[in-house]
Amino acid sequence: MHDGSARLKLNGEPVNQMARIGTFSQYVVCPAEQVVAVRKDLPWTHAAIIGCSVATGVGAVIRHANLEAGSSVLVVGCGGVGLNIVQGAKLAGAKVIIACDLLDNKLAYARQFGATHTINAKHEDVLKRVQELTAGFGADYAFDAIGGEQTAALVVDAIAAAGHAVLVGIPAFSARAAISPSAMVYGEKKLTGTYYGSIRPALDFAMLADLDMDKRIDLETLISRTYAFDDINEGFRLLLTGAVARGVITFN
């Protein structure tokens, strides 16, 4: 068995443990109630990401927001979670899916997974562009997959009257967003937060596995890079530069 903690580095500094959940180990001992059975034909690489970004992103759309078919959607942040919000919006039947990020390669991934429009926030006025793409109303739903103060305020400002903004990304405990109470009241806007996509693992992991195997969500393409264990630090380097959609470590 590999002892990943002894070799893993982030920003050049050694990491002694990763959340105490057996990360980067080939085997782990855990309580039976924390184990969820999945179909035997599900690839292990797919199972790995279902348990994290897929559940969070897709769940935020179909379990938490209960997105209505035909809606317009803004997704801020096109990392692993954001791309799965895009997939979830497509699955739910959204008509307009606008993806926003700072990196063009992430926006290219978003188009691949169902975004109908993309916005590079470095070069475009996000709110103005969202208005243009929604006939001046704003998006029906907006998801913040970043977890920042500015992005939290952005998704509230970007939704239409009676729209629903959802905070998905994990913010710092000290984060405080400048949100207009009057816009919330007069526009009857809704702002909610979801943790882990509001999913029920014992039920929803199997559902997500079925969606994957039925080709209704695309997890094979989502895994844009795999690594041997010895390449783990290269994996983290590429992750930090935004060069991959999802990277998975495979064991021989």
Secondary structure by P-SEA (a helix, b strand, c coil): ccccccccccccccccccccccccccbbbbcccccccccccccaaaaaaaacaaaaaaaaccccccccccbbbbbccccaaaaaaaaaaaaacccbbbbbcccaaaaaaaaaacccccccccccaaaaaaaaaaccccccbbbbccccaaaaaaaaaaccccbbbbbcccccccccccccccccccccbbbbbbccccccccccaaaaaaaaaaccccccccccccccccaaaaaaaaaaaccccbbbbbcc
